[in-house]
Amino acid sequence: MRFGAPYMAVWLWLVPGIVIFYLLAGRAREKALRRFASSSLLPKISGNFDARKRTIRNSMITASVLFMLLGMMRPQWGFQWREVKQQGLDILIAVDTSRSMLAEDVLPNRLERAKLAIKDLVKELHGDRIGLVVFSGAAFLQCPLTVDYNGFLLSLDDIDVDTIPVGGTSLSKAIYAAIDSYEGGEKEHKILIIITDGEDLEGGVDRAVERARAEGLKIFCIGIGSTEGEIIAVTDGTGKKGFLKDPEGNIVKTRLVEEFLQKMAIETGGMYVRASGAEFGLDLIYDERLSKLKKQEFKSRMEKRYHERFQFPLALAILLLFAEPLVGERKKESV
């Protein structure tokens, strides 16, 4: 036997709680009776009261609560094999991990805000495969396309600005990494979402976009940061905070560059969104565009489907609740 909702077991504390309540209530009742009458008069006053029957009634109510909780935990036993065909989209998310993503014009900083938004998106996925590409001066596939959302989130948590030791930012390499990660498939199923401030230091974006268009890769871009620019807060090896400087000692200022991102989105049939503090844009892209795309069918698999048996404890709980009022608390009068 197994339970479909084992987390409901947290409410089992109600059962001993009810037992303790009845015990305390019984003691309080006895004390009240002693204050009301002397010990010699109590047998005459409550002579027709059957304490054993009251205990039975209390036990029936306690048992009914227990069986209701067991029903809510969804007991299951017995199963049959069923073929499950999974449908969904393939969504690759490319996250910029260059040092400019440490800028705090979006709190707590650009990179951490992006990670929080991706986690919110994962909560909305049902059957879609999701993968992760990280890039700065180089790019690689951090997590291949998968429906294991917990595994994806672990990979997401691991990324930071030191994930790729190569400095700079190369949007083209992020696109090539995404193209290489897809293994064939129909063109309408290839989706790449790039989250970046748009600063590109390597070039070659036009050729990468042309290759993406030929491969049927739709690129959706989210621009994060402010167009006015922001200095980059960093922490050195001793834990001292400061600001990122160039080789000449000047403080580096980073700003959102939207031109490349808008061009990539338009030329590949995607969409561009500028992230803000309240509305990051991932849910907008998914609701307005991705959710309306044709879903592909992944490999079917055999899955155990357990039979629900919550009806049995629930029926016992209802039966006890109906029977409890029928149990009187008076002793049977002898003829």
N, C-alpha and C positions, 0 to 999 in steps of 0.2 A: 504494500500500500504506500502511496505517496500523497502529498498535499499540493494542490495547485496554487494555493495562496498561503504559504507557511508563515508569512509576515503577520498574519492575523493572530498568530499565537501570542503576540504581545498583550492581547486582551485577556488571556487566561488568568491573569492576576485577579480578575473580577470574582472568580470562583472562590478562592480562599478568602477574599474580601467579604463576600456574602456570608460565608460560614462564620467568620469572626463577628460580623454584624449581628447575626442571629444569637450567637453566644452572649455577646454583650447586652443585647436587648433582653434576653432571658434573665440574666442576672439583675438588670435594672428593674424588670417586672417583679422579681422576687423581693427586692429591697422595698419597692413601693407597697407591695402587699403587707410586708412586715410593719411598715409605718402605719398602714391603714388599720390593721387589726392585730391582736395578740396571736401568739403561736398556737394557743389552745383553740382559738376560733377559726383559724385558717382552714382546717379540714372540713368544717361545717359550711364555710362560705364557698369554697371551691371544691366541694366533694365530688361534683359531677364533671369536673374538668379532667380530661385525659391528656397528660403531658406527652405521652408517647405519640398520640395522634398529631399533636402540634409539631413534634420533631419530624414525623413522616411528611407533613405538608411542607415544612421548611426544606426538607431534603428533596422533595419533588421540584420545588422552585429552583433550588440550586442546581439540580441535575438538568433541568430544562435550559438554564443559562449555559451550562457546559455543552450540551448538545447543539445549541444554537451557534456557539463559537466554533465547534467542530465543523458544523455545516458551512460557516463562513470561511473556514480554512480549505474548503473544497477537497475532501478526501476523494482519492481516485484509486481504483484498482481494476485490473483487466485492461487490455489495449488491443489495438489492431494497427497494422502497418498501412500507411497511406502515402501515395506519391504526391509530393508538394512541388508545385511549379512556382518559381519565384520570379517576379517581375519588378523592374525598377530602372533607374538611370545609373550611369557611371559618372560620378562627379569627382574630379581631381581638384584639389585646392592647393595652390602654390602660395607659400607665405614668404615674404621678404624677411630675411634675418640679418640684414646689414645693420651697422651701428646706428644708422639714421632712424631705425625703428625704435630706438630708446628715447626719442624725443617725447616730451610730455605735453604736447599740445592737445593730445587725446589721453585722458587719464585711464589707468595709472601710467601707461605709456603706449605707444602705437602697437608694439608687439603683443603686450599682455591684453590689450583691448581686442585685438584681432583674435587671440586664442579664446577669449571669453565668448565672442560672437560665434566662432566656429562650434563651440560646445553647445550653444543655444540651437544652432542649426541641426546638429546631430540628433537632438531630442525630437525634432520634427520628422526625421527620416523613418520610413517604413518600407524596408526591402531594397532601397537604393544602395548601391555600392559606393563607398567613398574612399579616396586615397589622398595622400599628402606628399607634396613636393616642397622642399625648402631650397632657397636660393639666396645668394649674395653675389660674390664674384664667380662662383660656380653653382651648380645645381645638382641635386640628386633626389631619388625617390625615397622618402623617409618611411612611407607606409604604402604598400601596393593596394589596389582597389579591393575592398573587403566589405562584408556585411557584419563583421565583428566590430561593432562600434566601441566596445570597451578597449579592445586592442588598439583601435585608431586613436582613442583619447589618450592612451598611455604614450603613444608615439608623439602626439601633439604636446603633451606635458613636458616631454624631453627636450623640445627645441628651445634655443635661446640664441643670442647673437654670437655665441662661440661654437655653434653647431657646425658651421662651415668656416674653416680657418682662412679661406681666401677672401680678402677684402674686396670692397667695391660692390656694384650692383649690376647684374646682367639679366635683363628681361628676356633676351633672346635665348639664353641657356635654360631659363625656366620653361620656355615654350618647347624647346627641343626635348627636354627631360620628360615633359608631359606627353609629347608625341611618341617618344620611344616606349613609354610605359603602357600604351594601349597595344593590345595584341589583336590586330584586325578589327572585326566588328563593323556594324553598319555606321555610316557617317553621322546620322542624327543622334547617335548615342555618345559621341565624344564631347565632353564638356570640361572646360578648364576655368576655374575661378582664381584670378590673381589678386592677392591682397598686398598692396605696396604703396609707397609714397610717390612712385612714378619716376624717381631719379634713376637714370640709366647711364652708367659710366663706361660701358663696354661697346655699345653700338650693335649693328646687325639686326635691329628689331624688324626692319622692313622685310628682309629675307626670311626671318623666322615667321612673320605673319603670313607671308606668301606660302610658305611650306604648310603652315597650319590650315590655311584656307584650302589648299590642295588635299590635305588629309581629312577635311571635313570636321576639323576641331573648332568648336564654337568657344570663343574666349569672352568671359565676363570679368570685368575689372572693378575692383573697389579701391578707390583712392583714399588714403588715410593721411591725415595731417592738415596743416593750414597752408594756404597759398602765401601768407605773409612771411612764413619762415619761423623756425624755432631752433634754439641751441640744444645741443645733445648732452644730457647729464650722464656721466660715467663714474664708475667707482674703480680706483686702482687696487693693486694687490694688497695694500695695507688697510683697505676699507675706507680710505679717504675719498670724499666726493669732490668732483670737479666737472669740467666741461671738455668735450672732445676738441682737440686742436689739430691743425694741419702741421706738416713738417716745418713750416716757418714760424710756428707758435701762435698763429691766429685761431681764434675760436671758430669752429665750423658751425655754420647755420644751414639747416635743411628745410626745404619747403616742398609742398605737394606740387608735382608736375603732372598736369592732367592731359597734356597733348598726346603723348604716346598711348596712354591708357584709352582715351576716347577713340583714337585711330584704330587700335587693335580690336576694340569691341565692335566698331562699325564695320570694319572690313571682313570680319569673320562671322557676322550675324549675331553677335552677342549683345551685351548691354553694359553701360558704365554707370556707376553710382558713387557719389562722394559720401564717405562715412562721416557721421556726426556723433556727438556724444549720446544722443537719445536713439537715433536710428542708424545702425551700422550699415545696413544694406543687404546683408546675406538673406534675410527672410524675405525682403522685397524681391530679390532676384529669383528666389525659389518659388514664391507664390505667383508672381506675374509671368514668369517665363518657364522655369524648369518644370514645374508641376504640370504644365500644359503640353510638354513634349511627349512624344510617343515613347512608351516604356518598352524595353526589350525583355525577352524571356531568358533568364539564366538557366543553368543546368538544373534539371529536376532532381530531387533526392527523396529517399524513403524516410518517413518520419513516424515515430510512435505516437499514436493518438490515444491517450488514456480515457477511459470511461468515467464520467463524473458520477459520484455517489453521494453528493451532498444531500440528496433527498431523504436518505435514511436517518441521519442524525436530526435533520430538520423535522421530519415526521414524528420522531420520538419526543422532541422538544414541544411540539404543538400538542401531542397526546397528553403529556404530563401537565401542561398548562390547563387543558380542559378538565383533566381528572382531579387536579388539586382542590378546587372548590367543593368537590363531592365528598371529600374526606372531612367529616365533622370533628369537633374538638371535645364533644361530650361523651361520657361513658355510656355504654349501653345499659339501660335500666333492666334490672333482673325482675322477672315476673314472680 
